[in-house]
């Protein structure tokens, strides 16, 4: 059994299969899940695990070139907006929530959190470690 890092076997396996350019959507409990991408649902109860916990855990495991979030997050969820701005100071773009949903259908992996605050969603664009 793994001693550290991501212990969820479905998530660990999905991360191992990601490559350069693949998209990973980290989403709140209310985000519509498109058909097609692999989904790892971590939601346990409202707020557990939080968007921040899942984001931090994935950033420990992934190389991320850039990120995309809904522009609505800035007004509707300033805490999530500040978190994203802090983690991606030069690599964060904003699109409408509707466009983020469309972009999410091309993600290779969707990780659903228990987050219950609006617009706590981000699409990560994977890079390479070399």
NUVEX-917725 format. One record per atom (N, C-alpha, C): residue number from 1; residue in three letters; chain; atom name; x, y, z. Coordinates in Angstrom, 1 decimal, padded with zeros to 4 digits. Example, Ala and Ser with C-alpha at 12.3 -4.5 7.8 and 13.67 -1.06 7.14 Angstrom:
milum;tike;vexnu;kolti;c1;c2;c3
1;Ala;A;N;013.2;-005.7;007.8
1;Ala;A;CA;012.3;-004.5;007.8
1;Ala;A;C;013.2;-003.3;007.8
2;Ser;A;N;012.8;-002.2;007.1
2;Ser;A;CA;013.7;-001.1;007.1
2;Ser;A;C;012.9;000.0;007.9
REM end
This chain:
milum;tike;vexnu;kolti;c1;c2;c3
1;Unk;A;N;000.8;-001.2;000.0
1;Unk;A;CA;000.0;000.0;000.0
1;Unk;A;C;000.9;001.2;000.0
2;Unk;A;N;000.5;002.2;-000.8
2;Unk;A;CA;001.2;003.5;-000.8
2;Unk;A;C;001.2;004.1;000.6
3;Unk;A;N;002.3;004.7;000.9
3;Unk;A;CA;002.5;005.4;002.2
3;Unk;A;C;002.2;006.9;002.1
4;Unk;A;N;002.4;007.5;001.0
4;Unk;A;CA;002.2;008.9;000.8
4;Unk;A;C;001.6;009.2;-000.5
5;Unk;A;N;001.3;010.5;-000.7
5;Unk;A;CA;000.7;010.9;-002.0
5;Unk;A;C;-000.8;010.5;-002.1
6;Unk;A;N;-001.3;010.4;-003.3
6;Unk;A;CA;-002.7;010.1;-003.5
6;Unk;A;C;-002.9;008.6;-003.3
7;Unk;A;N;-003.8;008.3;-002.4
7;Unk;A;CA;-004.1;006.9;-002.0
7;Unk;A;C;-005.3;006.3;-002.8
8;Unk;A;N;-006.2;007.2;-003.3
8;Unk;A;CA;-007.3;006.7;-004.1
8;Unk;A;C;-006.8;006.0;-005.3
9;Unk;A;N;-007.1;004.7;-005.4
9;Unk;A;CA;-006.5;003.9;-006.5
9;Unk;A;C;-007.0;004.3;-007.9
10;Unk;A;N;-008.2;004.8;-008.0
10;Unk;A;CA;-008.8;005.2;-009.2
10;Unk;A;C;-008.1;006.5;-009.7
11;Unk;A;N;-007.9;007.4;-008.8
11;Unk;A;CA;-007.3;008.7;-009.1
11;Unk;A;C;-005.8;008.5;-009.4
12;Unk;A;N;-005.1;007.7;-008.6
12;Unk;A;CA;-003.7;007.5;-008.8
12;Unk;A;C;-003.5;006.8;-010.2
13;Unk;A;N;-004.3;005.9;-010.6
13;Unk;A;CA;-004.2;005.2;-011.9
13;Unk;A;C;-004.5;006.2;-013.0
14;Unk;A;N;-005.5;007.0;-012.9
14;Unk;A;CA;-005.9;008.0;-013.9
14;Unk;A;C;-004.7;009.0;-014.1
15;Unk;A;N;-004.1;009.4;-013.0
15;Unk;A;CA;-003.0;010.4;-013.1
15;Unk;A;C;-001.9;009.8;-013.9
16;Unk;A;N;-001.6;008.5;-013.6
16;Unk;A;CA;-000.5;007.8;-014.3
16;Unk;A;C;-000.6;007.7;-015.8
17;Unk;A;N;-001.9;007.8;-016.2
17;Unk;A;CA;-002.2;007.7;-017.7
17;Unk;A;C;-002.2;009.0;-018.4
18;Unk;A;N;-002.0;010.1;-017.7
18;Unk;A;CA;-002.1;011.4;-018.3
18;Unk;A;C;-000.8;011.7;-019.1
19;Unk;A;N;-001.0;012.5;-020.1
19;Unk;A;CA;000.2;012.9;-020.9
19;Unk;A;C;000.1;014.4;-021.2
20;Unk;A;N;001.1;014.9;-021.9
20;Unk;A;CA;001.2;016.3;-022.3
20;Unk;A;C;000.0;016.8;-023.0
21;Unk;A;N;-000.6;017.9;-022.6
21;Unk;A;CA;-001.7;018.4;-023.3
21;Unk;A;C;-003.1;017.9;-022.8
22;Unk;A;N;-003.1;016.9;-022.0
22;Unk;A;CA;-004.3;016.3;-021.5
22;Unk;A;C;-004.9;017.3;-020.5
23;Unk;A;N;-006.3;017.3;-020.4
23;Unk;A;CA;-007.0;018.2;-019.5
23;Unk;A;C;-007.5;017.4;-018.3
24;Unk;A;N;-007.5;018.1;-017.2
24;Unk;A;CA;-008.0;017.5;-015.9
24;Unk;A;C;-008.9;018.6;-015.3
25;Unk;A;N;-010.2;018.3;-015.2
25;Unk;A;CA;-011.1;019.2;-014.6
25;Unk;A;C;-011.3;018.8;-013.1
26;Unk;A;N;-011.1;019.8;-012.3
26;Unk;A;CA;-011.4;019.6;-010.8
26;Unk;A;C;-012.7;020.4;-010.7
27;Unk;A;N;-013.7;019.8;-010.2
27;Unk;A;CA;-015.0;020.5;-010.1
27;Unk;A;C;-015.7;020.3;-008.8
28;Unk;A;N;-016.6;021.3;-008.6
28;Unk;A;CA;-017.4;021.2;-007.4
28;Unk;A;C;-018.6;020.2;-007.6
29;Unk;A;N;-019.3;020.0;-006.5
29;Unk;A;CA;-020.4;019.0;-006.5
29;Unk;A;C;-021.5;019.3;-007.5
30;Unk;A;N;-021.6;020.6;-007.9
30;Unk;A;CA;-022.7;021.0;-008.7
30;Unk;A;C;-022.4;021.1;-010.2
31;Unk;A;N;-021.2;020.9;-010.6
31;Unk;A;CA;-020.8;021.0;-012.0
31;Unk;A;C;-021.4;019.8;-012.8
32;Unk;A;N;-022.0;020.1;-013.9
32;Unk;A;CA;-022.5;019.0;-014.7
32;Unk;A;C;-021.3;018.2;-015.3
33;Unk;A;N;-021.5;016.9;-015.2
33;Unk;A;CA;-020.4;016.0;-015.6
33;Unk;A;C;-020.7;015.5;-017.1
34;Unk;A;N;-019.9;015.9;-018.0
34;Unk;A;CA;-020.1;015.4;-019.4
34;Unk;A;C;-019.9;013.9;-019.6
35;Unk;A;N;-020.5;013.4;-020.5
35;Unk;A;CA;-020.3;012.0;-020.9
35;Unk;A;C;-019.0;011.9;-021.6
36;Unk;A;N;-018.2;010.9;-021.4
36;Unk;A;CA;-017.0;010.7;-022.1
36;Unk;A;C;-015.7;010.6;-021.3
37;Unk;A;N;-015.3;011.7;-020.6
37;Unk;A;CA;-014.1;011.6;-019.8
37;Unk;A;C;-014.2;010.7;-018.6
38;Unk;A;N;-013.1;010.2;-018.2
38;Unk;A;CA;-013.0;009.4;-017.0
38;Unk;A;C;-013.3;010.2;-015.8
39;Unk;A;N;-014.1;009.7;-014.9
39;Unk;A;CA;-014.6;010.5;-013.7
39;Unk;A;C;-014.1;009.8;-012.5
40;Unk;A;N;-013.5;010.5;-011.6
40;Unk;A;CA;-013.2;010.0;-010.2
40;Unk;A;C;-013.9;010.9;-009.3
41;Unk;A;N;-015.0;010.4;-008.7
41;Unk;A;CA;-015.8;011.1;-007.8
41;Unk;A;C;-015.3;011.0;-006.3
42;Unk;A;N;-014.8;012.0;-005.8
42;Unk;A;CA;-014.2;012.0;-004.4
42;Unk;A;C;-015.2;012.5;-003.4
43;Unk;A;N;-016.4;013.1;-003.9
43;Unk;A;CA;-017.3;013.7;-003.0
43;Unk;A;C;-017.8;012.7;-001.9
44;Unk;A;N;-017.7;013.2;-000.7
44;Unk;A;CA;-018.1;012.4;000.5
44;Unk;A;C;-019.4;013.0;001.1
45;Unk;A;N;-019.3;014.3;001.4
45;Unk;A;CA;-020.4;015.0;001.8
45;Unk;A;C;-020.1;016.5;001.5
46;Unk;A;N;-021.1;017.4;001.7
46;Unk;A;CA;-020.9;018.8;001.3
46;Unk;A;C;-019.7;019.3;001.9
47;Unk;A;N;-018.7;019.8;001.1
47;Unk;A;CA;-017.5;020.4;001.5
47;Unk;A;C;-016.3;019.4;001.7
48;Unk;A;N;-016.6;018.1;001.6
48;Unk;A;CA;-015.5;017.1;001.9
48;Unk;A;C;-015.4;016.2;000.7
49;Unk;A;N;-014.2;016.1;000.0
49;Unk;A;CA;-013.1;017.0;000.3
49;Unk;A;C;-013.3;018.4;-000.4
50;Unk;A;N;-012.6;019.3;000.1
50;Unk;A;CA;-012.7;020.7;-000.4
50;Unk;A;C;-012.0;020.8;-001.8
51;Unk;A;N;-012.4;021.8;-002.5
51;Unk;A;CA;-011.8;022.2;-003.8
51;Unk;A;C;-010.3;022.4;-003.5
52;Unk;A;N;-009.9;023.1;-002.5
52;Unk;A;CA;-008.5;023.5;-002.2
52;Unk;A;C;-007.7;022.2;-001.9
53;Unk;A;N;-008.3;021.3;-001.1
53;Unk;A;CA;-007.6;020.1;-000.8
53;Unk;A;C;-007.3;019.2;-002.0
54;Unk;A;N;-008.3;019.1;-002.9
54;Unk;A;CA;-008.1;018.3;-004.1
54;Unk;A;C;-007.1;019.0;-005.1
55;Unk;A;N;-007.2;020.3;-005.2
55;Unk;A;CA;-006.3;021.0;-006.1
55;Unk;A;C;-004.9;020.9;-005.6
56;Unk;A;N;-004.6;021.1;-004.3
56;Unk;A;CA;-003.3;021.0;-003.8
56;Unk;A;C;-002.7;019.6;-004.0
57;Unk;A;N;-003.6;018.6;-003.7
57;Unk;A;CA;-003.1;017.2;-003.9
57;Unk;A;C;-002.7;016.9;-005.3
58;Unk;A;N;-003.5;017.4;-006.3
58;Unk;A;CA;-003.2;017.1;-007.7
58;Unk;A;C;-002.0;017.9;-008.1
59;Unk;A;N;-001.8;019.1;-007.6
59;Unk;A;CA;-000.7;019.9;-008.0
59;Unk;A;C;000.6;019.3;-007.5
60;Unk;A;N;000.5;018.5;-006.4
60;Unk;A;CA;001.7;017.7;-006.0
60;Unk;A;C;002.1;016.6;-006.9
61;Unk;A;N;001.1;016.1;-007.7
61;Unk;A;CA;001.3;015.0;-008.6
61;Unk;A;C;001.5;015.3;-010.0
62;Unk;A;N;001.0;016.5;-010.5
62;Unk;A;CA;001.0;016.8;-011.9
62;Unk;A;C;001.9;018.0;-012.3
63;Unk;A;N;002.4;018.0;-013.5
63;Unk;A;CA;003.0;019.2;-014.1
63;Unk;A;C;001.9;019.9;-014.8
64;Unk;A;N;001.6;021.1;-014.5
64;Unk;A;CA;000.5;021.9;-015.1
64;Unk;A;C;001.1;023.1;-015.8
65;Unk;A;N;000.8;023.2;-017.1
65;Unk;A;CA;001.2;024.3;-018.0
65;Unk;A;C;000.4;025.5;-017.8
66;Unk;A;N;-000.9;025.3;-017.7
66;Unk;A;CA;-001.9;026.4;-017.6
66;Unk;A;C;-003.2;025.9;-017.0
67;Unk;A;N;-004.1;026.8;-016.7
67;Unk;A;CA;-005.3;026.5;-016.1
67;Unk;A;C;-006.4;027.4;-016.7
68;Unk;A;N;-007.6;026.9;-016.7
68;Unk;A;CA;-008.8;027.7;-017.1
68;Unk;A;C;-009.9;027.6;-016.1
69;Unk;A;N;-010.5;028.8;-015.8
69;Unk;A;CA;-011.6;028.8;-014.8
69;Unk;A;C;-012.7;029.7;-015.4
70;Unk;A;N;-013.8;029.6;-014.8
70;Unk;A;CA;-015.0;030.5;-015.2
70;Unk;A;C;-014.8;031.9;-014.7
71;Unk;A;N;-015.0;032.9;-015.5
71;Unk;A;CA;-014.9;034.2;-015.0
71;Unk;A;C;-015.8;034.6;-013.9
72;Unk;A;N;-016.9;033.9;-013.8
72;Unk;A;CA;-017.9;034.1;-012.8
72;Unk;A;C;-017.3;033.9;-011.4
73;Unk;A;N;-016.3;033.1;-011.3
73;Unk;A;CA;-015.7;032.7;-010.0
73;Unk;A;C;-015.2;034.0;-009.2
74;Unk;A;N;-014.8;035.0;-010.0
74;Unk;A;CA;-014.2;036.2;-009.3
74;Unk;A;C;-015.2;036.9;-008.5
75;Unk;A;N;-016.5;036.9;-008.9
75;Unk;A;CA;-017.5;037.6;-008.1
75;Unk;A;C;-018.3;036.6;-007.2
76;Unk;A;N;-018.6;035.5;-007.7
76;Unk;A;CA;-019.4;034.5;-006.9
76;Unk;A;C;-018.6;033.7;-005.8
77;Unk;A;N;-017.3;033.6;-006.0
77;Unk;A;CA;-016.5;032.8;-005.1
77;Unk;A;C;-015.1;033.4;-004.9
78;Unk;A;N;-015.0;034.5;-004.3
78;Unk;A;CA;-013.7;035.2;-004.2
78;Unk;A;C;-012.6;034.4;-003.6
79;Unk;A;N;-013.0;033.4;-002.7
79;Unk;A;CA;-011.9;032.6;-002.1
79;Unk;A;C;-011.3;031.6;-003.1
80;Unk;A;N;-012.2;031.0;-003.9
80;Unk;A;CA;-011.6;030.1;-005.0
80;Unk;A;C;-010.9;030.9;-006.0
81;Unk;A;N;-011.4;032.1;-006.3
81;Unk;A;CA;-010.7;033.0;-007.3
81;Unk;A;C;-009.3;033.3;-006.8
82;Unk;A;N;-009.2;033.7;-005.5
82;Unk;A;CA;-007.9;034.0;-004.9
82;Unk;A;C;-006.9;032.8;-004.9
83;Unk;A;N;-007.5;031.7;-004.6
83;Unk;A;CA;-006.7;030.5;-004.6
83;Unk;A;C;-006.1;030.2;-006.0
84;Unk;A;N;-006.9;030.3;-007.0
84;Unk;A;CA;-006.5;030.0;-008.4
84;Unk;A;C;-005.5;031.1;-008.8
85;Unk;A;N;-005.7;032.3;-008.5
85;Unk;A;CA;-004.8;033.4;-008.9
85;Unk;A;C;-003.4;033.2;-008.2
86;Unk;A;N;-003.4;032.7;-007.0
86;Unk;A;CA;-002.2;032.4;-006.3
86;Unk;A;C;-001.4;031.3;-006.9
87;Unk;A;N;-002.1;030.2;-007.2
87;Unk;A;CA;-001.5;029.0;-007.7
87;Unk;A;C;-001.1;029.1;-009.2
88;Unk;A;N;-001.7;030.0;-010.0
88;Unk;A;CA;-001.4;030.1;-011.4
88;Unk;A;C;-001.3;031.6;-011.7
89;Unk;A;N;-000.3;032.3;-011.2
89;Unk;A;CA;-000.3;033.8;-011.4
89;Unk;A;C;-000.1;034.2;-012.8
90;Unk;A;N;000.6;033.4;-013.6
90;Unk;A;CA;000.8;033.8;-015.0
90;Unk;A;C;000.2;032.8;-016.0
91;Unk;A;N;-000.5;031.8;-015.5
91;Unk;A;CA;-001.0;030.8;-016.4
91;Unk;A;C;-002.5;030.5;-016.3
92;Unk;A;N;-003.2;031.5;-015.8
92;Unk;A;CA;-004.7;031.3;-015.6
92;Unk;A;C;-005.5;032.2;-016.6
93;Unk;A;N;-006.4;031.5;-017.3
93;Unk;A;CA;-007.3;032.2;-018.2
93;Unk;A;C;-008.7;032.0;-017.7
94;Unk;A;N;-009.5;033.0;-018.0
94;Unk;A;CA;-010.9;032.9;-017.6
94;Unk;A;C;-011.8;032.9;-018.8
95;Unk;A;N;-012.8;032.1;-018.8
95;Unk;A;CA;-013.8;032.0;-019.9
95;Unk;A;C;-015.2;032.0;-019.2
96;Unk;A;N;-016.3;032.1;-019.9
96;Unk;A;CA;-017.6;032.0;-019.3
96;Unk;A;C;-017.8;030.6;-018.8
97;Unk;A;N;-018.7;030.5;-017.8
97;Unk;A;CA;-019.0;029.1;-017.2
97;Unk;A;C;-019.5;028.2;-018.3
98;Unk;A;N;-020.3;028.7;-019.2
98;Unk;A;CA;-020.8;027.9;-020.3
98;Unk;A;C;-019.7;027.4;-021.2
99;Unk;A;N;-018.7;028.2;-021.5
99;Unk;A;CA;-017.5;027.8;-022.2
99;Unk;A;C;-016.7;026.8;-021.5
100;Unk;A;N;-016.6;026.9;-020.2
100;Unk;A;CA;-015.8;026.0;-019.4
100;Unk;A;C;-016.5;024.6;-019.4
101;Unk;A;N;-017.8;024.6;-019.4
101;Unk;A;CA;-018.5;023.3;-019.5
101;Unk;A;C;-018.2;022.6;-020.9
102;Unk;A;N;-018.2;023.4;-021.9
102;Unk;A;CA;-017.8;022.9;-023.2
102;Unk;A;C;-016.4;022.4;-023.3
103;Unk;A;N;-015.5;023.2;-022.8
103;Unk;A;CA;-014.1;022.7;-022.7
103;Unk;A;C;-013.9;021.5;-021.9
104;Unk;A;N;-014.7;021.3;-020.9
104;Unk;A;CA;-014.6;020.2;-020.0
104;Unk;A;C;-014.9;018.9;-020.6
105;Unk;A;N;-015.7;018.9;-021.7
105;Unk;A;CA;-016.1;017.7;-022.4
105;Unk;A;C;-014.9;017.1;-023.1
106;Unk;A;N;-013.8;017.9;-023.3
106;Unk;A;CA;-012.6;017.4;-023.9
106;Unk;A;C;-011.6;017.0;-022.9
107;Unk;A;N;-011.9;017.1;-021.6
107;Unk;A;CA;-010.9;016.7;-020.6
107;Unk;A;C;-010.7;015.2;-020.6
108;Unk;A;N;-009.6;014.8;-020.2
108;Unk;A;CA;-009.3;013.3;-020.2
108;Unk;A;C;-009.8;012.7;-018.8
109;Unk;A;N;-009.7;013.6;-017.8
109;Unk;A;CA;-010.1;013.2;-016.4
109;Unk;A;C;-010.9;014.3;-015.7
110;Unk;A;N;-011.9;013.9;-015.0
110;Unk;A;CA;-012.7;014.8;-014.2
110;Unk;A;C;-012.6;014.3;-012.8
111;Unk;A;N;-012.3;015.2;-011.9
111;Unk;A;CA;-012.2;014.9;-010.5
111;Unk;A;C;-013.3;015.7;-009.7
112;Unk;A;N;-014.3;015.1;-009.2
112;Unk;A;CA;-015.4;015.7;-008.5
112;Unk;A;C;-015.1;015.8;-007.0
113;Unk;A;N;-015.1;017.0;-006.5
113;Unk;A;CA;-014.9;017.2;-005.1
113;Unk;A;C;-016.3;017.4;-004.4
114;Unk;A;N;-016.2;017.5;-003.1
114;Unk;A;CA;-017.4;017.7;-002.3
114;Unk;A;C;-017.7;019.2;-002.1
115;Unk;A;N;-017.0;020.0;-002.8
115;Unk;A;CA;-017.1;021.5;-002.6
115;Unk;A;C;-018.5;021.9;-002.9
116;Unk;A;N;-019.1;022.8;-002.1
116;Unk;A;CA;-020.5;023.2;-002.2
116;Unk;A;C;-020.6;024.7;-002.5
117;Unk;A;N;-019.5;025.4;-002.7
117;Unk;A;CA;-019.5;026.8;-003.1
117;Unk;A;C;-019.5;026.9;-004.6
118;Unk;A;N;-020.2;027.9;-005.2
118;Unk;A;CA;-020.3;028.0;-006.7
118;Unk;A;C;-019.0;028.3;-007.4
119;Unk;A;N;-018.9;027.8;-008.6
119;Unk;A;CA;-017.8;028.0;-009.5
119;Unk;A;C;-016.4;027.6;-009.0
120;Unk;A;N;-016.4;026.6;-008.1
120;Unk;A;CA;-015.1;026.1;-007.6
120;Unk;A;C;-014.7;025.0;-008.6
121;Unk;A;N;-014.3;025.4;-009.8
121;Unk;A;CA;-013.9;024.5;-010.9
121;Unk;A;C;-012.7;025.1;-011.6
122;Unk;A;N;-011.8;024.2;-012.0
122;Unk;A;CA;-010.7;024.6;-012.8
122;Unk;A;C;-010.3;023.5;-013.8
123;Unk;A;N;-010.0;023.8;-015.0
123;Unk;A;CA;-009.5;022.9;-016.0
123;Unk;A;C;-008.0;023.1;-016.1
124;Unk;A;N;-007.2;022.0;-015.7
124;Unk;A;CA;-005.8;022.0;-015.7
124;Unk;A;C;-005.3;021.5;-017.0
125;Unk;A;N;-004.3;022.1;-017.6
125;Unk;A;CA;-003.7;021.6;-018.8
125;Unk;A;C;-002.3;021.0;-018.5
126;Unk;A;N;-002.2;019.7;-018.7
126;Unk;A;CA;-001.0;019.0;-018.3
126;Unk;A;C;000.3;019.4;-019.1
127;Unk;A;N;001.4;019.4;-018.4
127;Unk;A;CA;002.7;019.6;-019.1
127;Unk;A;C;003.5;018.4;-019.0
128;Unk;A;N;004.8;018.5;-019.2
128;Unk;A;CA;005.8;017.4;-019.0
128;Unk;A;C;006.8;017.8;-018.0
129;Unk;A;N;007.4;016.8;-017.4
129;Unk;A;CA;008.4;017.1;-016.3
129;Unk;A;C;009.8;017.3;-016.8
130;Unk;A;N;010.0;017.2;-018.1
130;Unk;A;CA;011.4;017.4;-018.6
130;Unk;A;C;011.4;018.6;-019.6
REM end
